[in-house]
């Protein structure tokens, strides 16, 4: 089995009106990765995801999925989409049926699974996103965050190997973001490859093991998690901020509030731990 | 949420199978057509209304509120059926007259429609649309129709949210502050909505393809327990209603 799930080579995409959305884009997504596609609004993140799933046809270049060139026949695309799931940014674009359970069943039904299997998968998928008790509630009566979770359940019920999420935290409150990250962590632990598009550098910093930075349709930088701190100037050049956790960590380090050699925190909670650990040391020393 | 929606999901008979409720509504419709108008038809309308209010537990006030608009339509139709325009023959060159025969036809048509409306309201106020659509699917209603129902019903809420947002945004910028502004804002909103629905239809199609969707929208049917029993009970009440409807005379003497 190929170690690379997606590979684009000099990928280019033009909108029907001639504007360039993606330019000469070459990147790889490794199996089991947690990839953040970082970029400001209009940088081409959504267009790239739609291209990866064969929903848009590239104007130039090549896409390889699971080691093979991405086929355009109906059968090829169906095979690809049964292995790769995409959660759209706006849940109202994705929910096709007003019945939550029905909507979640849509993907598994398209896979041609046995009805009993579909039923089990719908129940499991809804439970895994904490929406089991909402199966009989109409989609229009759900909150934005709940709709989002139903959308994710609709994809999980298809048991994809790769999960693509387009701006999954947009419009979610802090608690819902936490829950979403919990769900993603479980899926990743089960071996799923996850690609998430976002302009939220804090989210990428906390979550990703690799970042691909897009700017005006071009791939302008890539880095592994361990290289994040050296890549900050590059982030800044492309309309992305510094991760706040890293900023505070560095300031605290300079001010001597954190002992040198403390592992670099990625999340707010880890940062607080690092600060708390240091303050205990300070008290003990005095 | 719309009033019909609220009761469709929140009535006492929410858990009763759609088959049973649809059978009762269909037999109610039959009763509406076999009843002798106007008294028999009014009796059927009253019976169906009573079942909806007392049986399913839809508050009478809400029932009246939901029914007001179709009732108003019926009244307008009754007037147009009953009244005819006569040229000459009176003191004025043009006069409005009610011919006795036409009046009787109007009353019969309206009373019958009222009974049929009550049967429809029974179904609408006790059964969520998603259940009705899944029944249509099982009854082999042409796929295109069922899919249009599914998408239209879903889009109804998505687009009414969009309209609501647009209206609020326009109102906040005084879009409805004068007659002139009102017309202009409404025009803009209609144009925007057309573009918005087109844009959303493209994304919705992409989302369907992304989930390995093909030419047909396929969903899992809800599991149905205890359906034969409920269907038998509902059908016997429905048949009783049909029989009773034939026994009530059209005119009380």
Interface residues (C-beta under 8 A of the other chain):
Chain A: X50 X53 X55 X74 X77 X78 X81 X82 X85 X86 X88 X90 X92 X93 X94 X95 X96 X97 X98 X99 X101 X102 X103 X105 X106 X107 X108 X109 X110 X111 X115 X118 X119 X122 X137 X138 X139 X140 X141 X154 X155 X158
Chain B: X1 X5 X9 X128 X129 X130 X134 X150 X151 X153 X154 X157 X158 X161 X200 X203 X204 X206 X207 X208 X209 X210 X211 X212 X213 X214 X217 X218 X219 X220 X221 X222 X223
